[in-house]
Every structure is written in C-alpha cells, then in structure tokens.
Amino acid sequence: MSRISVRGFAVASATAVTTVGAVVGVAAGHDQGTTDRVEATAADTTVLAGIPVAQNVQAQSASLTQQAESQTEAADAAAKKEAEEAARKQAAEDATAKKEEAEKKAKEEAEEKAAKRDQENIASRSAARDASSFAVKGSYSVAEVQAIARQMVPGDQFQCFSNIVNNESSWDYTATNASSGAYGLVQALPGTKMASAGADWRTNPATQIKWGLSYMNERYGSPCGAWSFWQANQWY
C-alpha cells in the first residue's frame, strides 16, 4: 500500500467515526430530551390531577357529614314524636282508669246508701207496726209523746224526726195550722191523710208518728232525708 492510500484510509475512518458519533450523539441527545419531557409532563399531570381529587374528597366528606346530621335530626324528631305520642296515650289511659275508678266508687257508695236506706226503711216500717201496742189515753204530755216516738223511730233517725216535729208542731199532737189546715205532730196536709194509719189519727200520737214515718220513708227515703229537704226549703 502506498503512503497516500494509508492516509486516505485514516481520514475516511476518522470521518466515519465522527459521523457515527454525531449520529449516536444526536440519537442519544434526542432520547434524553424526550425522556426528560415525558417525565416532566407526567409530574405536571400528577400535580394537576392531585388538586381536583383532594377537592372531590373534601366535598364527599362534607356531604356525608351533612347526611349524618340530617339522619340524626330525623331520628331525634321521630323519637320526640314517639315519646309525645306515648305520653298522650298514657295520659288518656290514666284518665280513663281514673274515670272508671270514680264511677265504680260512686256506684258502690250509691249502692251502700241504698242498702242503708232500705234497712232504715225496713226498721222504720217495722217499728211503725208497733204503734198499736201503745195504750190509748185521753191525753198525752210532750214527754209521753216523745217517749212513744223514741220507741217507734229507729235510733239513728230519731234526731232528724225530732227536728222536723219540733219545727212543725213543737210536739203538740193536736196542733192545727189555721191557714192551711195541716194537723198533728207532723202537720199532715190535709190531716185526713193520716187516716191510712188509723182511725184515731186525731187523738193518738202513735198513729200520727206511724203515718209520719211512712210518709218520710216513702217520699225522702228516711226521716234524715226529709230533714235535709226541710232545711233547704223550710217544708217537706
């Protein structure tokens, strides 16, 4: 090989190496730039995407909190309404029970009073039947008339009977009301009513007491019933 040929080969080789290096460098330089740009773009995307995601999570959290509060309020309202309804129901039941108890008590008291009145009536009627057992006299003192009444009128009714007789005739079995014609111890009006108890109604205080007891029992339930009416009306 000549000297020229060797030099030419060296130049050609250097040129080739330079060219390859340039190509490789360009290629390398191109790839690096591309990688950097891709990484930068990805990083930017991550940063930009992170902002709406955080905001969305916060919004969802607020929404859930609001829903929980709404549910709690609804539950409280329902519990309050249920408690009020239970209270109203209990109050109604208590009122009904109280009313029934009062009615039951009133019924029992009425039955007790009726039974007592019946017993008093029986006792009074039984005593009145004993009127004929008293000896008939031409006249009677107040003390004698009162003694007869005590034997004919039941003990728990005597004071009421006595109060009426005191006010009507002052225990005078011949007392006569000049204006009305009422007659006797109990001032029967007219006096002839007492004939149902005996024909001697004008002169026998026992007959008058018998009729008076019968009248008070039938009309007012007892002498005390008659006395209560008398106190309110000044007559019976």
C-alpha positions as CSV (number, residue, x, y, z in Angstrom):
1,M,0.0,0.0,0.0
2,S,1.3,3.5,-0.8
3,R,1.5,6.3,1.7
4,I,-1.4,8.1,0.0
5,S,-3.7,5.2,0.4
6,V,-2.9,4.8,4.1
7,R,-3.6,8.5,4.8
8,G,-6.8,8.3,2.8
9,F,-8.0,5.4,4.8
10,A,-7.2,7.1,8.1
11,V,-9.1,10.2,7.0
12,A,-12.0,8.1,5.9
13,S,-12.0,6.2,9.1
14,A,-11.9,9.4,11.2
15,T,-14.7,10.8,9.2
16,A,-16.8,7.7,9.6
17,V,-16.2,7.7,13.4
18,T,-17.1,11.3,13.6
19,T,-20.2,10.7,11.6
20,V,-21.2,7.7,13.7
21,G,-20.5,9.7,16.9
22,A,-22.5,12.5,15.6
23,V,-25.4,10.3,14.7
24,V,-25.1,8.4,18.0
25,G,-24.9,11.7,19.9
26,V,-27.8,13.1,18.1
27,A,-29.7,10.0,18.8
28,A,-28.6,10.0,22.4
29,G,-29.3,13.6,22.7
30,H,-32.8,13.2,21.2
31,D,-33.7,10.3,23.5
32,Q,-32.6,12.1,26.7
33,G,-34.6,15.1,25.8
34,T,-37.6,13.1,25.1
35,T,-37.3,11.2,28.4
36,D,-37.0,14.5,30.3
37,R,-40.0,15.9,28.6
38,V,-42.1,12.7,29.3
39,E,-41.1,12.8,33.0
40,A,-41.8,16.5,33.3
41,T,-45.2,16.0,31.6
42,A,-46.1,13.1,34.0
43,A,-45.0,15.1,37.0
44,D,-47.1,18.0,35.9
45,T,-50.1,15.8,35.2
46,T,-49.7,14.3,38.7
47,V,-49.7,17.7,40.3
48,L,-52.6,19.0,38.3
49,A,-54.6,15.8,38.8
50,G,-54.0,15.9,42.6
51,I,-55.8,19.2,43.1
52,P,-59.3,18.1,41.9
53,V,-59.0,14.8,43.6
54,A,-58.4,16.4,47.0
55,Q,-61.3,18.8,46.4
56,N,-63.6,16.0,45.5
57,V,-62.7,14.0,48.6
58,Q,-63.4,17.1,50.8
59,A,-66.7,17.6,49.1
60,Q,-67.7,14.0,49.6
61,S,-66.7,14.2,53.3
62,A,-68.8,17.3,53.8
63,S,-71.8,15.6,52.0
64,L,-71.5,12.5,54.2
65,T,-71.3,14.7,57.4
66,Q,-74.4,16.6,56.3
67,Q,-76.3,13.3,55.6
68,A,-75.3,12.0,59.0
69,E,-76.6,15.2,60.7
70,S,-79.8,15.1,58.7
71,Q,-80.3,11.4,59.7
72,T,-79.6,12.3,63.4
73,E,-82.1,15.2,63.3
74,A,-84.7,12.9,61.7
75,A,-84.1,10.2,64.3
76,D,-84.4,12.8,67.1
77,A,-87.6,14.2,65.7
78,A,-89.0,10.7,65.3
79,A,-88.0,9.8,68.9
80,K,-89.6,13.0,70.2
81,K,-92.8,12.4,68.3
82,E,-92.9,8.8,69.6
83,A,-92.3,10.0,73.2
84,E,-95.1,12.6,72.9
85,E,-97.5,10.0,71.4
86,A,-96.6,7.6,74.2
87,A,-97.2,10.4,76.8
88,R,-100.6,11.3,75.3
89,K,-101.6,7.6,75.2
90,Q,-100.6,7.1,78.8
91,A,-102.4,10.3,79.9
92,A,-105.6,9.0,78.1
93,E,-105.3,5.6,79.7
94,D,-104.8,7.2,83.1
95,A,-107.8,9.5,82.6
96,T,-109.9,6.5,81.6
97,A,-108.8,4.5,84.6
98,K,-109.4,7.4,86.9
99,K,-112.9,7.9,85.5
100,E,-113.7,4.3,85.7
101,E,-112.4,4.2,89.3
102,A,-114.5,7.3,90.2
103,E,-117.6,5.8,88.6
104,K,-117.0,2.5,90.4
105,K,-116.6,4.3,93.7
106,A,-119.7,6.4,93.1
107,K,-121.7,3.3,92.2
108,E,-120.5,1.5,95.3
109,E,-121.4,4.5,97.5
110,A,-124.8,4.7,95.9
111,E,-125.4,1.0,96.4
112,E,-124.2,1.3,100.0
113,K,-126.5,4.3,100.7
114,A,-129.4,2.5,99.0
115,A,-128.8,-0.6,101.1
116,K,-128.6,1.5,104.3
117,R,-131.8,3.4,103.3
118,D,-133.6,0.1,102.7
119,Q,-132.5,-1.2,106.1
120,E,-133.7,2.1,107.7
121,N,-137.0,1.9,105.9
122,I,-137.5,-1.7,107.0
123,A,-136.6,-0.8,110.5
124,S,-138.9,2.2,110.4
125,R,-141.8,0.3,109.0
126,S,-141.2,-2.5,111.4
127,A,-141.3,0.0,114.3
128,A,-144.3,1.7,112.9
129,R,-146.3,-1.5,113.0
130,D,-145.8,-1.4,116.8
131,A,-148.0,1.7,117.1
132,S,-151.0,-0.3,118.1
133,S,-149.1,-1.7,121.1
134,F,-149.3,1.6,123.0
135,A,-152.2,2.1,125.3
136,V,-154.7,4.7,124.2
137,K,-155.1,7.6,126.6
138,G,-157.4,10.6,126.7
139,S,-154.4,13.0,126.5
140,Y,-150.6,12.9,126.3
141,S,-147.9,15.2,127.6
142,V,-145.0,16.2,125.4
143,A,-142.7,13.9,127.3
144,E,-145.1,11.0,126.8
145,V,-145.3,11.7,123.0
146,Q,-141.5,11.9,122.8
147,A,-141.2,8.6,124.6
148,I,-143.6,6.9,122.2
149,A,-141.6,8.4,119.2
150,R,-138.3,7.0,120.7
151,Q,-139.8,3.5,120.7
152,M,-141.1,3.8,117.2
153,V,-138.4,5.7,115.3
154,P,-135.1,4.0,114.6
155,G,-132.3,5.3,116.9
156,D,-130.2,6.8,114.1
157,Q,-133.2,8.6,112.7
158,F,-134.8,9.9,115.8
159,Q,-133.0,13.2,116.0
160,C,-134.0,14.1,112.4
161,F,-137.6,13.1,113.1
162,S,-137.5,15.2,116.3
163,N,-136.1,18.2,114.4
164,I,-139.0,18.1,112.0
165,V,-141.6,17.7,114.7
166,N,-140.1,20.5,116.7
167,N,-140.4,22.9,113.8
168,E,-143.8,21.7,112.6
169,S,-145.8,21.3,115.9
170,S,-143.5,21.6,118.9
171,W,-144.6,18.0,119.8
172,D,-148.3,19.0,120.1
173,Y,-150.3,16.2,118.6
174,T,-153.4,18.4,118.3
175,A,-151.5,21.3,116.6
176,T,-153.6,22.8,113.8
177,N,-152.5,25.3,111.1
178,A,-155.3,27.8,110.9
179,S,-154.4,28.9,107.3
180,S,-153.7,25.6,105.7
181,G,-155.5,23.1,107.8
182,A,-152.4,21.0,108.4
183,Y,-152.8,18.9,111.5
184,G,-150.9,16.9,114.2
185,L,-147.3,16.2,115.1
186,V,-146.0,16.1,111.5
187,Q,-148.6,18.6,110.2
188,A,-150.2,16.3,107.6
189,L,-152.0,18.3,104.9
190,P,-154.8,17.6,105.0
191,G,-154.9,15.9,108.3
192,T,-157.3,13.2,106.9
193,K,-154.3,11.6,105.2
194,M,-153.3,10.1,108.5
195,A,-156.5,8.0,108.4
196,S,-154.5,5.5,106.4
197,A,-152.5,4.7,109.6
198,G,-155.5,4.5,111.9
199,A,-159.0,5.9,112.5
200,D,-157.8,7.6,115.7
201,W,-155.4,9.9,113.9
202,R,-156.8,13.0,115.6
203,T,-156.2,11.8,119.2
204,N,-153.5,9.2,119.1
205,P,-149.9,10.4,118.7
206,A,-148.7,6.9,118.0
207,T,-150.9,6.8,114.9
208,Q,-149.6,10.2,113.8
209,I,-146.0,9.0,114.3
210,K,-146.7,5.9,112.3
211,W,-148.1,7.9,109.4
212,G,-145.3,10.4,109.6
213,L,-142.6,7.7,109.4
214,S,-144.3,6.1,106.5
215,Y,-144.5,9.5,104.6
216,M,-140.8,10.4,105.3
217,N,-139.6,7.0,104.2
218,E,-141.6,6.9,101.0
219,R,-141.0,10.4,99.9
220,Y,-137.5,11.1,101.2
221,G,-136.0,7.7,102.0
222,S,-135.8,8.3,105.7
223,P,-136.5,10.9,108.4
224,C,-133.0,12.3,107.9
225,G,-133.7,12.6,104.2
226,A,-136.8,14.5,105.0
227,W,-134.9,16.7,107.4
228,S,-132.3,17.6,104.8
229,F,-135.0,18.7,102.4
230,W,-136.8,20.6,105.2
231,Q,-133.6,22.6,106.0
232,A,-133.2,23.6,102.4
233,N,-136.9,24.5,101.8
234,Q,-138.5,25.1,105.3
235,W,-141.1,22.5,104.4
236,Y,-141.2,18.8,103.4
